[in-house]
Amino acid sequence: MTALVDRDEAIRLLKVGGVVAVPTDTVYGIAASLAHPRALQRLFEIKRRPTTTALPILVDSQVAIERLGVDWPAGAQRLSEAFWPGALTIVVAVPHELATLVGSTRDTAGFRIPRHELLRDVLIDVGPLAVSSANEHGEAPCRSAAAVLNAFVGREELDGVLEGGEGDGEVSTVVGVDDASWRVLRHGALDTEDLARALE
């Protein structure tokens, strides 16, 4: 039976290739370390998510993104300075190997620094995590640890659920950025007008 775990146990599980539900500032997510490709495959399987629908990556800092070999465009820099940590996922070009790892078919990936102290603490210790909302693909995301346990009852796929309060339920805004342009790929917590002002 999937059980609640504390911070230290969640970190241990993620470091050895486990798949753990974690709290974020928006909704609960299912997380796996980028260091464990098999864990990422399990994440896709648990979500019933198509393997061509890329997983977003949560990090504790921009330095963590640069360590993945990602060039950070000027527009992405302005957006990250204005809205991180927070509910903005920035999609940029990434090395092919990284794109393939997270299921992207376009050599791009989305990054976010969450506004959740406990999760950022986990990210500092474990490193970048692929995190997708804690629900089956196409279903409503879970806002609490109890909701995650209920959603996955009878399915012994998650290695643990980290309790961390309740998210606000509003998904992050997703923005694609390159050297020449930007566009909103998914509407969410942030207004397009606010994004445009930050990019001016």
N, C-alpha and C positions, 0 to 999 in steps of 0.2 A: 504493500500500500504506500503510495506517495505521501511523504510527510513534510511538515514544516521543518526548516533548518535555520540555524543561526548564521551570522556573517562568516565565522571561521569555517564552518562546515560547507557553506556555499562556495567559498574560495577553494577549499580543498577539492571539492567535487569538480569544479570547473577546470582546475589545474591538471586533473588526471583524465580529462576528456568527458566529463559528465555534462548532462543537459539539465539546466536548472531554471525554474521560473523566478524572475526577479522583479522588484518594484521599479517603476520609473516615475517621473513627474507627470506622465500622461496616462498610460495604462500599464498593466503588468505585461512583461515580455518573457518569451522563452529564449534563453541565452546559451551560447556555446562559444568556447574559445577558438580564435582563428588558428591557434597552434595545433588544433586537433581536427583535421579534415573529416574523420569519421563522425565526430560529434556534430559537425555541420550537416552531414548527411542525415543523421538521426533527427536533427531539428526539422529538416524538410519533411521527414517521414511523420513526425509527431504532429506537425501542422497540417498534414495532407496538402502541402503547398507544392505547386509545380516547381520543378528544379530549375526552370528558366525564369522564375520570378525572384529577382535578386534580394538577398537579405541585407538590411541596413547594418551598419557597424557603429557601435557606441564606443567612445574613447573618453579618457580623462583629460586630454589636452591636445592642442594642435601638434605638439612635438610627436605624439604617438602616431598621428597621421603621416607626418613626414618620415618617420622610421619605417613605414610601410612602402616607401618609395614613391609617394604621391606628390606631384607638383600642385601647389595650392594657388589657383588663379586669384588675381586681384579682387575680382568680384566676390569670390568666396571669402577672402580675407575681410572685406568690409562687412559682409553679412555675419560672419562668425564673431567679429568684434562687437557688432550691435546686438546680437540675439543669443549668443552662447554664454553660459549654459542656458538651455531653454528648448522650446518645442519647435526647433527648426532642423530639418535634415537637408544637408547640402550634398547634391550629387555632382561629382566631378570625374574626369578621366583618371583611370588608375592602371597600373601594370596589368597585362593580360592574365598573369598567374593569379593575382588577387581577385580580379573580376571573375575568373572561372571558379575560384574557391567559394565565393558567395553566391554563385548562380547567375551572374550577369552575362548576357550575351552581347553587350555593347562596349565592353572594356570601360565601364563606369561603375561607381559604387557610391552609396550615400553614407554620410557621416553625421554624427550628432554628439554633442556633449550634453548629457542630461542634467537638469536642475534637481537632482536627488542626491543628497549627501551620502547616504548609505551605499547607493549604487556606484557613485564616483569612487568611494573608498574601495569597493570591490574591483573596479576597473584599474585603479592604481596598482593593486596587488597582482591581478591576473593578467592585465593587458587588454587589448581590444577584444570586444565581444560582438559576434553577430547576434542580433536580438530582433525577434519578430513578435508581434503582439500575441499574448497568451490566449489562443483560441484556435479552433480549426479554421483553415483558410475559408474566408467568406462569411464566417460567423462574427457576432459582436465581440469585441475584446473585453477582457476581464479587468475590473478596476481594483480588486482586492485579492489577497491570498486565498480567502475562503471561496471566492468565485472561481479561482483557478482550480482548486481542489474539487469543486463541484463539477466544473466543466470536463475534467479529465478523470472523473470517478470511474473505477473499473478498468482503467487503462494504466498499466504499470510501466509507463514510458518515461516519465519525468523522474530524475534522480532526486529531486527535492524542490521545495518552494520556499524562497526567502521571504519572510514576513517583513514588510516595510511600510505599513500604512496603506492608505487608499489614494489612487491617482485621480486626477480631475476628470478623466474620461475623454478628454479632447485630444485627438491624434495630432502629431506634429505636422506642420506644413512642410512639403517637400519641394525643393527648388533645384533645378538643373542649372549649372553654371559652367561656362567655358570662357576663353579669353575674350570673346567678342559679344556674348549675349547671355541672357538668363531667361528662364520661364518657370512658372509654377506647374509642377507635375502632379501635386495633390494639395487641395485646399485643406487647411486645418486651423491650428490655434492662432496663427499670425495672419494679419491682413496684408493683401497684396500692396496696398498703398504704403504701409509701413516698410515693406521690403524695398519698394521703389525709392523711398526717401533715403534709406540706408545706402543705396547704390548710386545715388546722385553724386 
